[in-house]
Amino acid sequence: MTASVTAPILPPRPAKPFYFNTSAHLLRITTQRANTLADFLEGLQKCPEDSIFQHTFRTLQEHHFIREGFSNDFAHWTLSACNEPSLAERLASVDVREFTSVAELRERFVEIVAQFLRDNPAAGLRLAEDTFYFCASDIVVMPTSFVAGTMQDFAEGLRKVSVHSIHHHFIEARLRLKLMSNDFSQWLHEDVGLTETARELNRIDIYTATLENVRAQMVRIVERALT
């Protein structure tokens, strides 16, 4: 009697390939700027949503190699230019993963600054050492040479693409997807059917890790799905 041989369980075949892209940002200064905390509050209320995204999520690409310090430009400015460490700490404590829209994220920052100025009215008119310019970005998307037709290709692409591509798909995509997910998780869920892998990848903490560390975590998660 011949013993039966169990065929290895192969990862699911994606319904369509994943195309790794990257992007360049053309930074522009909006009409809002702040020389005092009162100006800053008004700027937070009036600036475009893309500016809120610029000074929170996009900060990660510009300072992805920094392991210490505050997590967004708002917190950096209130500390370095206004010398208000308690306000800076409150702004830095905002966990962007809790929000499902940029509008809600904006309201949280507005609420923090408004409460601080109610408690410290004199601080609102004190001149900052440097002007805060509310900026936003126009995005130019560019293809890379990496295309994933299989999960093995996907893992290999994650290992080899630049951190700019990681940022584009994992962080930049959140503005387009209303902060709910990222391109990698979207593809894993919709086109591969690996919903739990997609969720695990989306739970990576983007603020306590460099982009290289984010990449390493992604590779480990995807490799587990391959076994």
C-alpha positions as CSV (number, residue, x, y, z in Angstrom):
1,M,0.0,0.0,0.0
2,T,1.5,3.3,-1.1
3,A,1.5,6.1,1.5
4,S,-0.3,9.2,0.5
5,V,1.7,12.3,0.0
6,T,0.2,15.6,1.3
7,A,0.7,18.4,-1.2
8,P,2.2,21.6,0.2
9,I,-0.3,24.4,0.9
10,L,0.6,27.2,-1.5
11,P,-0.2,30.8,-0.8
12,P,-3.2,32.0,-2.8
13,R,-2.6,33.4,-6.3
14,P,-3.4,37.1,-6.4
15,A,-6.3,38.2,-8.6
16,K,-4.2,40.9,-10.0
17,P,-0.5,42.0,-9.6
18,F,0.7,44.6,-7.2
19,Y,2.6,47.4,-8.9
20,F,5.1,49.1,-6.7
21,N,5.1,52.8,-7.3
22,T,7.0,55.7,-5.7
23,S,6.2,59.4,-5.5
24,A,7.8,62.8,-5.3
25,H,6.3,65.7,-3.4
26,L,6.2,69.2,-4.8
27,L,5.9,71.2,-1.5
28,R,3.8,74.4,-1.6
29,I,3.1,76.9,1.1
30,T,-0.6,77.6,1.7
31,T,-2.0,81.0,2.6
32,Q,-2.0,80.2,6.4
33,R,1.0,81.0,8.6
34,A,1.5,81.6,12.3
35,N,3.7,83.9,14.3
36,T,1.7,83.3,17.5
37,L,-0.3,80.5,19.0
38,A,-3.5,82.4,18.3
39,D,-2.4,82.5,14.6
40,F,-1.6,78.8,14.8
41,L,-5.1,78.0,16.1
42,E,-6.7,80.0,13.2
43,G,-4.4,78.2,10.7
44,L,-5.3,74.8,12.0
45,Q,-9.0,75.7,11.5
46,K,-8.6,77.1,8.0
47,C,-5.8,75.2,6.3
48,P,-6.6,72.6,3.7
49,E,-6.9,68.9,4.8
50,D,-3.8,68.1,2.8
51,S,-1.9,70.5,5.0
52,I,-2.9,68.6,8.1
53,F,-1.8,65.4,6.4
54,Q,1.5,67.0,5.4
55,H,2.5,68.0,8.9
56,T,1.5,64.6,10.5
57,F,1.8,61.6,8.1
58,R,4.3,63.1,5.6
59,T,6.6,64.1,8.3
60,L,7.5,60.5,8.6
61,Q,9.2,60.5,5.2
62,E,11.2,63.6,5.9
63,H,12.4,62.4,9.3
64,H,12.1,58.6,8.9
65,F,15.6,58.0,10.3
66,I,14.9,59.8,13.6
67,R,14.0,57.5,16.5
68,E,13.4,60.2,19.1
69,G,11.5,63.4,19.3
70,F,8.0,64.5,18.6
71,S,5.9,62.8,15.9
72,N,4.5,65.8,14.0
73,D,5.5,69.2,12.9
74,F,2.9,70.9,15.1
75,A,4.5,69.5,18.2
76,H,8.0,70.4,17.0
77,W,7.1,74.0,16.4
78,T,5.2,74.6,19.6
79,L,8.3,73.4,21.5
80,S,11.1,74.8,19.5
81,A,9.6,78.2,18.4
82,C,7.0,78.8,21.2
83,N,8.8,77.1,24.1
84,E,5.6,75.4,25.2
85,P,6.6,71.9,26.2
86,S,3.2,70.9,27.7
87,L,1.3,71.9,24.6
88,A,3.9,70.1,22.4
89,E,3.5,67.0,24.4
90,R,-0.3,67.1,24.0
91,L,0.0,67.6,20.3
92,A,2.6,64.8,20.0
93,S,0.3,62.4,22.0
94,V,-2.3,62.4,19.2
95,D,-2.4,58.9,17.8
96,V,-3.3,59.3,14.2
97,R,-4.3,55.6,14.0
98,E,-7.4,56.4,16.0
99,F,-8.9,58.6,13.3
100,T,-10.9,57.7,10.2
101,S,-10.8,61.1,8.5
102,V,-8.5,64.1,8.3
103,A,-11.4,66.3,9.4
104,E,-11.6,64.4,12.7
105,L,-7.8,64.6,13.1
106,R,-7.9,68.4,12.5
107,E,-10.6,68.8,15.1
108,R,-8.5,67.0,17.7
109,F,-5.5,69.3,17.1
110,V,-7.9,72.4,17.2
111,E,-9.4,71.2,20.5
112,I,-5.9,70.7,22.1
113,V,-4.7,74.2,21.1
114,A,-8.0,75.9,21.9
115,Q,-8.0,74.4,25.4
116,F,-4.4,75.3,26.0
117,L,-5.2,79.0,25.1
118,R,-8.2,79.0,27.3
119,D,-6.0,77.9,30.2
120,N,-3.1,80.2,29.2
121,P,-4.6,83.2,27.5
122,A,-1.3,85.2,27.6
123,A,0.5,82.6,25.6
124,G,-1.7,83.2,22.6
125,L,-0.2,86.6,21.7
126,R,3.4,85.9,22.5
127,L,5.6,86.0,19.3
128,A,7.2,82.8,18.3
129,E,10.9,82.6,17.5
130,D,10.1,81.3,14.0
131,T,7.1,81.5,11.7
132,F,5.1,78.3,11.1
133,Y,4.1,77.9,7.5
134,F,1.3,75.6,6.8
135,C,2.4,73.5,3.8
136,A,0.9,70.9,1.5
137,S,2.2,68.8,-1.4
138,D,1.4,68.1,-5.0
139,I,2.2,64.5,-5.7
140,V,3.9,63.1,-8.7
141,V,3.5,59.3,-8.9
142,M,6.2,57.3,-10.7
143,P,6.4,53.5,-11.4
144,T,9.2,51.3,-10.2
145,S,10.5,48.2,-11.9
146,F,8.9,45.9,-9.2
147,V,5.7,44.1,-10.0
148,A,4.3,41.3,-7.8
149,G,2.3,38.6,-9.5
150,T,2.8,36.2,-6.6
151,M,3.2,36.5,-2.8
152,Q,6.8,35.6,-3.2
153,D,7.3,38.5,-5.6
154,F,5.5,40.7,-3.2
155,A,7.8,39.8,-0.3
156,E,10.8,40.3,-2.6
157,G,9.5,43.7,-3.7
158,L,9.1,44.8,-0.1
159,R,12.7,43.9,0.6
160,K,14.1,45.8,-2.4
161,V,12.0,48.9,-3.1
162,S,13.2,52.3,-1.7
163,V,11.8,53.7,1.5
164,H,10.1,56.3,-0.7
165,S,8.0,53.5,-2.2
166,I,7.2,52.1,1.2
167,H,6.1,55.6,2.3
168,H,4.0,56.1,-0.8
169,H,2.0,52.8,-0.4
170,F,1.9,52.6,3.4
171,I,1.5,56.2,4.5
172,E,0.7,58.4,1.5
173,A,-2.2,56.2,0.4
174,R,-3.9,56.8,3.7
175,L,-5.1,60.2,2.5
176,R,-6.6,58.7,-0.6
177,L,-8.1,55.8,1.5
178,K,-9.5,58.2,4.1
179,L,-7.0,56.9,6.7
180,M,-8.7,53.5,6.9
181,S,-5.9,51.4,5.3
182,N,-2.9,51.4,3.0
183,D,-2.2,50.1,-0.5
184,F,-0.4,46.9,0.7
185,S,-3.2,45.9,3.1
186,Q,-5.9,46.8,0.5
187,W,-4.3,44.5,-2.1
188,L,-3.7,41.6,0.4
189,H,-7.4,41.8,1.5
190,E,-9.1,42.4,-1.9
191,D,-6.9,40.7,-4.4
192,V,-5.2,37.9,-2.4
193,G,-7.8,37.1,0.2
194,L,-5.4,37.3,3.1
195,T,-7.6,39.5,5.3
196,E,-5.8,38.7,8.6
197,T,-2.4,39.4,7.1
198,A,-3.8,42.7,5.8
199,R,-5.0,43.6,9.2
200,E,-1.8,42.7,10.9
201,L,0.2,44.7,8.4
202,N,-2.1,47.7,8.9
203,R,-1.6,47.6,12.6
204,I,2.2,48.3,12.3
205,D,3.0,51.4,14.4
206,I,4.1,54.0,11.9
207,Y,5.2,56.5,14.6
208,T,7.5,54.4,16.8
209,A,9.5,52.9,14.0
210,T,11.7,54.2,11.1
211,L,10.6,53.3,7.6
212,E,13.3,50.7,7.4
213,N,11.9,49.1,10.5
214,V,8.4,49.3,9.1
215,R,9.7,47.5,6.0
216,A,11.3,44.8,8.2
217,Q,8.0,44.2,10.0
218,M,6.1,44.0,6.8
219,V,8.5,41.4,5.4
220,R,8.1,39.3,8.5
221,I,4.3,39.4,8.4
222,V,4.3,38.5,4.7
223,E,6.8,35.7,5.2
224,R,4.6,34.2,7.9
225,A,1.7,34.1,5.4
226,L,4.0,32.2,3.0
227,T,4.6,29.3,5.4
